[in-house]
Amino acid sequence: MVSVRELQAQYVTNEAGKKIAVILPIEEFEDLLEDLEDMAVLLERRDEPTISFEDVVARLKKNGLLPD
């Protein structure tokens, strides 16, 4: 996740010097969008039951998706 301090942000200000908009490099903007999408998925699925790592590995091996 990108921290605010790591952003290469530039600010657009009004006549009074108040920040009213942000300009970001496109890569950083896309990273932020990806983080938001990931967080939205987490929130949507927060009430779903979880599966242990060991169970996931066992299922993948059973289905031939991981070597034994």
C-alpha positions as CSV (number, residue, x, y, z in Angstrom):
1,M,0.0,0.0,0.0
2,V,1.2,3.5,-0.8
3,S,1.7,5.9,2.0
4,V,0.9,9.6,1.7
5,R,4.6,10.5,2.3
6,E,5.7,8.3,-0.6
7,L,3.3,10.0,-3.1
8,Q,4.9,12.4,-5.6
9,A,1.9,14.7,-5.3
10,Q,1.6,18.1,-6.7
11,Y,-1.2,20.4,-5.6
12,V,-3.5,22.8,-7.4
13,T,-4.4,25.7,-5.3
14,N,-7.1,28.4,-5.5
15,E,-6.4,32.1,-5.3
16,A,-6.3,32.0,-1.5
17,G,-3.6,29.2,-1.6
18,K,-6.0,26.5,-0.4
19,K,-5.3,23.1,-1.9
20,I,-8.3,22.1,-4.2
21,A,-6.9,19.3,-6.3
22,V,-4.0,16.8,-6.5
23,I,-1.8,15.8,-9.5
24,L,-0.2,12.3,-9.2
25,P,2.0,10.3,-11.5
26,I,-0.3,7.8,-13.4
27,E,1.5,4.8,-11.8
28,E,0.8,6.1,-8.3
29,F,-2.8,6.8,-9.2
30,E,-3.2,3.3,-10.6
31,D,-1.6,1.8,-7.5
32,L,-4.1,3.8,-5.3
33,L,-7.0,2.6,-7.4
34,E,-5.8,-1.0,-7.1
35,D,-5.6,-0.6,-3.3
36,L,-9.1,0.8,-3.1
37,E,-10.4,-2.1,-5.2
38,D,-8.6,-4.6,-2.9
39,M,-10.1,-3.0,0.2
40,A,-13.6,-3.0,-1.4
41,V,-13.3,-6.8,-2.0
42,L,-12.1,-7.3,1.6
43,L,-15.1,-5.4,2.9
44,E,-17.5,-7.3,0.7
45,R,-16.1,-10.7,1.8
46,R,-15.5,-9.9,5.5
47,D,-18.3,-12.1,6.7
48,E,-17.4,-15.2,4.6
49,P,-15.9,-18.2,6.4
50,T,-12.1,-18.5,6.2
51,I,-10.0,-21.5,5.2
52,S,-6.7,-22.4,6.8
53,F,-3.5,-22.3,4.7
54,E,-3.1,-26.0,5.3
55,D,-6.6,-26.7,3.9
56,V,-5.9,-24.6,0.8
57,V,-2.6,-26.4,0.1
58,A,-4.3,-29.8,0.6
59,R,-7.1,-28.8,-1.8
60,L,-4.6,-27.6,-4.4
61,K,-2.6,-30.8,-4.2
62,K,-5.8,-32.9,-4.4
63,N,-6.8,-31.0,-7.6
64,G,-3.4,-31.5,-9.1
65,L,-2.6,-27.8,-9.0
66,L,0.4,-28.3,-6.6
67,P,2.9,-31.1,-6.6
68,D,2.8,-33.6,-3.6
